[in-house]
Amino acid sequence: MGKRYRTYGYQFKKDLVDQIDGGLLSVNQAAREHSITPSLIKRWADQVHEGTLVNKPTAKEKALERDLERYKKKVGELTLANDLLKKTIESSQRMRRLNSCVVTQGALDRSKEPAK
């Protein structure tokens, strides 16, 4: 079984470096409190100071983004199907109105008369 690495978010890294830069913690104190090596904290500090620390999405965030895209696509498909059904209902109701007629005795008698 492979080794499992802990992952730390962008905000955690930035806050930790800010605490160290602000004098609230030393690198060694932060390392002991969070069970992180001082060299890793120094690497994060270098990245923050150089502006190279990037806010990469986590695997969970990536999975949520994929789910969101899939659901957006499904909502679009269902919206199209719903619109099509509404148009079909409207069309059938319009056809019923056009094809429906009430035949009265007077109209029937007039239809039997010879054409003029």
Summary of the structure (lengths in Angstrom):
residues: 116
radius of gyration: 36.1
end to end distance: 98.0
largest distance: 111.1
contacts: 211
relative contact order: 0.06
helix: 71%
strand: 0%
